[in-house]
Amino acid sequence: MMNLTKREKEVYNKIINNVEGKSRKELAKELYISAGTFHTHLLKIFEKTGASSQIELIIRHYHALIHKHKIEEGDFYGLLE
C-alpha cells in the first residue's frame, strides 16, 4: 500500500472502513491519538496518494480494487452482475 507509515496505514484503514460514518474525532479516539494528529496523518496520506478529500481517497481505493480485479481476473463485467 503506497509508501505510508504504519500509523498512516491505520488512519487510511479507518477512513476506508468507516461504514458507520464516524467523525474524524471518533476515529482518532479509536487509535488513541488526538483529532489534530489524525488530521496531520490524513494530510500526509492525501499528499502521498494525490487525493484531496476523504471521498476522493475512498473512490481511489475502490477504483484500484476494481482495476486489480480486472487485471487479475480479466472479468470486469463480472463485477457488475
N, C-alpha and C positions, 0 to 999 in steps of 0.2 A: 504494500500500500504506500504509494508515493514515497516521500522521504520524510515522514513525520516522526517526531519523537514519541516515546511511549505515552506520555501524558496527552500529546496532541491526538494520538490514535484513540485514547479513551474518550476525549471530548468529541472527536469525529463520530465515534460509535454511538455516543449518547445522542447526538444530533440526528444521525441516520435512523436510529431505532426509537425515536421519540414518538411513538404512535399515540400516546396519551395526550400529547400537546402540552407537555410541561414547560414551564418558563425556564429561561437560562439560569435563573437563581435556584430553582428546584433541581435542575440537572447538576449545577455546581455543587450543591449541598450533598448530592449522592456521591460525588467524587471527593468530598471533604476539602473543597477549595472555595475561595471566595468567588462571588459573581464577577468581580473585576479580573481575577486571574483566569476564569473561564473565558471571559471576553478576549483577553490577551491571546490565549491559545487559539481561540476561534479566528482572530485576525491573522495569526500566523498560518493557520490552515487555509484561509482564503488566499493569502499570498502564495502559498505553495501549490495550490490547486488551480488558481486563476478564477475561482468563484468569487462573486461579490456579495452574496447573501446566503442565508441558510437554505432557502428554497433552491437557489441555483446549485448549491452543494449537493442537495438531495437529488436533484434532477441529474446532475453529472454522475453521481454514484450509480443510479439505476440505469442510466444510459450505458455506462461502462459494463454493467452486468449483462444487459441485453446484447451489447456488442460482443462480449466474451462468449456468450451462449451461441450467438450467430456464427462466430468463427469456429468454435469447438464442435458444434453440432451440425452446422450447415443448415439449420432449420429455424430461421427467424419467424416464419409464418406459423410454426407450431406454437409459438408463444401467444398468438392471438386467439387460439381456439379455446 
